[in-house]
Amino acid sequence: MVKKILVVDDKASVRKLVDEYLSEQGYQVVNAANGREAIYTARHERPDLILLDIMMPEMDGFEFISAYRREYNTPIILLTAKLEESDKVIGLELGADDYITKPFSMRELLARIRAVLRRASGEVDTAEILRVGPIYLDKTSRQVQINGVPIHLTPSEFDLLAVLLRSPGKVYSRMELLEELQGTAFEGIARTIDVHVRNLRTKIEPDPAHPIYIETVYGSGYRLSKNPSV
């Protein structure tokens, strides 16, 4: 089935360039010039992935994510010209799955899109169901439950949890987890993982300030507790 991608950018030249390239790669592309227009388009077109600029008139990318994430978990990749790490972190905290900094190559953009879509569709080659203590994760249906209660995660949060569940007690560095999520060594910051972990803890931990599932190993990275009890 052809995947549909929504490109949101206030610059017509960027929309045209990305539209033409992705169409040549076999994707169906729809466009929006700002966040407000993107909300309407996304609700009616139901894209499989959204490429989202941050700095736009009427409604910027941050405002779009805040509004859209109340309704949908569609994967979002930020297109940002800003170099400040804080802007990327804000986007991730709001629920974006990945980001790419302008100017970017079409090859890199395509690789990021394919990686995120693979995660969202659950294309995996390991065990389909993972259980550790009260945590249940089904890769086929993309469902997560804690003590039988469904938990709604973004694609990146889901795959981060899946990686940790594969090897309880194993310590993963931030860069190892980043490579697991991106599937490539393209641009990334270690802080990306910190933000995803914080968001994930907010959703699965009984008390996110005192996590019992995802443990921080200071100076090294993160691991899933071997014996989570709650």
C-alpha positions in Angstrom: 0.0 0.0 0.0 1.3 3.5 -0.9 2.3 5.5 2.1 0.9 9.0 2.4 3.2 11.8 3.7 2.1 15.3 4.8 4.7 18.0 4.1 4.1 21.1 6.3 6.3 24.1 5.5 5.6 27.8 4.9 8.1 27.9 2.0 6.5 26.8 -1.3 10.0 25.9 -2.7 10.6 23.5 0.1 7.2 21.8 -0.3 7.7 21.5 -4.1 11.2 20.1 -3.8 10.2 17.5 -1.2 6.9 16.7 -2.9 8.6 16.0 -6.2 11.3 13.8 -4.7 9.1 11.7 -2.5 6.6 11.3 -5.3 9.4 9.9 -7.5 10.1 7.5 -4.6 6.6 6.1 -4.7 5.0 8.1 -1.9 1.7 10.0 -2.0 2.3 13.5 -0.9 -0.1 16.2 0.4 1.0 19.6 1.5 0.1 22.4 4.0 1.6 25.9 4.4 1.2 26.3 8.1 0.2 24.5 11.3 -3.5 25.5 11.1 -3.8 24.3 7.5 -2.0 21.1 8.5 -4.4 20.3 11.3 -7.3 20.3 8.8 -5.3 18.4 6.1 -4.1 15.8 8.6 -7.6 15.1 9.9 -9.0 14.6 6.4 -6.1 12.9 4.7 -4.9 10.7 7.6 -1.2 10.6 6.5 1.1 7.8 7.5 3.8 10.3 8.4 4.2 14.1 8.8 7.2 16.2 7.9 6.8 19.3 9.9 8.6 22.7 9.8 8.9 24.5 13.1 8.9 28.2 12.2 5.7 29.0 10.4 3.0 31.7 10.5 -0.5 31.4 12.1 0.4 28.1 13.9 4.0 27.0 14.3 5.2 23.4 14.5 5.3 23.3 18.3 1.6 24.4 18.4 0.7 21.9 15.8 2.2 19.0 17.7 0.5 20.0 20.9 -2.9 20.1 19.2 -2.4 17.1 17.0 -1.0 14.7 19.6 -4.3 15.0 21.5 -6.0 13.1 18.7 -3.4 11.0 16.8 0.0 9.2 17.2 1.0 9.6 13.6 4.8 9.7 13.3 6.3 13.2 13.0 9.7 14.2 11.7 10.7 17.9 12.4 12.2 19.9 9.6 14.1 22.6 11.4 16.5 25.3 10.3 17.3 26.1 13.9 20.6 24.9 15.2 19.8 25.3 18.9 19.6 21.9 20.7 16.7 23.3 22.8 14.4 23.6 19.8 14.9 20.0 18.9 14.4 18.9 22.5 11.2 20.9 22.8 9.8 19.2 19.7 10.7 15.7 21.0 9.2 16.5 24.4 5.9 17.5 22.7 5.8 14.2 20.8 7.9 14.4 17.6 9.6 11.1 16.7 12.7 12.5 14.9 14.2 15.6 13.4 16.4 16.6 10.5 18.2 20.0 10.2 18.0 22.1 7.1 19.7 22.1 4.7 19.4 18.3 4.4 20.1 15.9 1.6 17.2 14.1 0.0 19.0 10.8 0.6 19.1 11.5 4.3 15.5 12.6 4.4 14.4 9.4 2.6 16.4 7.2 5.0 14.8 8.9 8.0 11.3 8.5 6.6 11.9 4.8 5.8 13.2 4.2 9.3 10.3 5.9 11.1 7.7 4.2 8.8 9.3 0.8 9.5 9.0 1.4 13.2 5.4 2.6 12.9 4.4 -0.4 10.9 6.0 -2.8 13.3 8.4 -4.4 10.7 10.6 -6.4 13.1 12.6 -9.6 13.0 12.7 -10.4 16.7 10.2 -11.9 19.1 6.7 -10.4 18.5 5.6 -10.4 22.1 7.8 -9.2 25.0 6.9 -9.5 28.7 8.9 -8.3 31.6 7.1 -8.2 35.0 3.8 -6.2 34.4 5.0 -4.8 31.1 3.4 -6.4 28.0 4.4 -5.4 24.5 3.0 -6.8 21.2 5.0 -5.8 18.2 2.5 -7.0 15.7 -0.5 -5.0 17.0 1.8 -2.2 18.4 0.1 -2.5 21.7 1.6 -1.9 25.2 0.0 -2.8 28.5 1.1 -2.2 32.1 -0.8 -4.5 34.5 -3.4 -5.0 31.7 -4.0 -1.3 31.2 -3.4 -0.1 27.6 -0.7 2.5 27.2 -0.6 4.8 24.1 2.9 5.5 22.9 4.4 7.3 19.9 6.4 5.1 17.5 9.7 6.2 18.9 8.5 5.6 22.5 7.2 2.1 21.5 10.5 1.1 19.8 12.6 2.4 22.6 10.6 0.3 25.1 10.9 -2.7 22.8 14.7 -2.4 22.7 15.0 -2.2 26.4 12.5 -5.2 26.9 14.6 -7.4 24.6 17.4 -7.5 27.2 16.4 -6.7 30.7 19.3 -5.6 32.8 21.5 -4.7 29.8 22.9 -1.2 29.9 22.5 0.7 26.6 24.4 3.9 26.0 22.5 6.9 24.6 24.2 6.5 21.2 23.4 2.8 21.0 19.7 3.6 21.6 19.8 6.4 19.1 21.2 4.0 16.5 18.5 1.4 17.4 15.8 4.0 16.8 17.2 5.7 13.7 18.6 2.6 12.1 21.4 4.7 10.8 24.3 6.9 11.9 22.8 10.1 10.6 22.6 13.3 12.7 21.5 12.8 16.2 22.0 14.1 19.7 22.3 12.0 22.8 19.7 14.3 24.5 17.1 12.9 22.1 17.2 9.7 24.0 16.9 11.5 27.4 13.7 13.2 26.1 12.2 10.0 24.8 13.0 8.2 28.1 11.4 11.0 30.1 8.3 10.9 27.9 8.1 7.1 28.2 8.5 7.2 32.0 5.7 9.7 32.2 3.4 7.1 30.5 4.5 3.8 32.1 6.0 4.5 35.5 3.7 4.7 38.6 5.9 7.6 39.8 8.0 9.0 37.0 10.2 10.9 39.5 11.2 7.6 41.0 11.2 5.1 38.1 11.1 1.4 38.8 11.0 0.1 35.2 13.6 2.2 33.2 16.7 2.7 35.3 19.3 5.4 34.7 22.9 4.1 34.9 24.8 7.3 35.6 27.7 7.8 33.2 26.6 4.9 31.0 22.9 5.1 29.8 19.7 3.2 30.5 18.5 -0.3 31.2 15.2 -2.0 32.0 15.0 -3.4 35.5 15.2 -7.2 35.5 12.5 -7.5 38.2 10.0 -4.6 38.0 7.5 -5.3 40.7 4.5 -3.0 40.4 
